[in-house]
């Protein structure tokens, strides 16, 4: 028996309604428009993070410039040197390193334990002090010829900034007072040593504001109080 071909549907092939798209299969990607949206959102996040980084870096640079200006006005000498590699626990107590590039040392090899934070009347072990700087501390050390009145001023300054601060004599400094810090920012380490023959509160405060708590190993200032190491 001869079969007849099927009758065509009315209106021919059905058209998709204007402005509609086929559903995305479950588990498929977000589609072209979704990818564009994600890319734009990602770009906004990257730009935002870059802006935050630049703002932070700008603030640090301004603080460093303020410290330089204040120390120069106070008649102090500020050394800025490329910091030596950190996390080098190669020294024993009382040892020194021929790699140290400032005196007193402000970066590089050190003993594996820090000095206990506080104000001292006897010299500190520099191999320990460098480790404190690695954690973001600042030292104040003064020579044997610094007047007692100046030492009292230093003690008053220390009392107002005890967290992350070491105060101690270092006889070989003679009539000088030294401030030391070790910083790390933008993948670069810098060590700072300021030496002064008098006490200038504004200059000392500018040094602390610019460089304290910026070490290559960042520690909570609350963990760097007197009596702790």
Buried (B, 14 or more C-beta within 10 A) or exposed (E): EEEEEEEEEEEEEEEEEEEEEEEEEEEEEEEEEEEEEEEEEEEEEEEEEEEEEEEEEEEBEEBBEBBBEBBEEBEBEBBBBEBBEBEBEEBEEEEBBEEBBBBBBBBBBBBEBBBBBBBEEEBBBBBBBBBBBBBBBBBBBBBEEBEEEBBEBBEEBBEEBBBBBBBBBBEEBEBBBBBBBBBBBEEEBBBBBBBBBBBBEEBBBBBBBBBBBBBBEEBEBEEBEBEEB
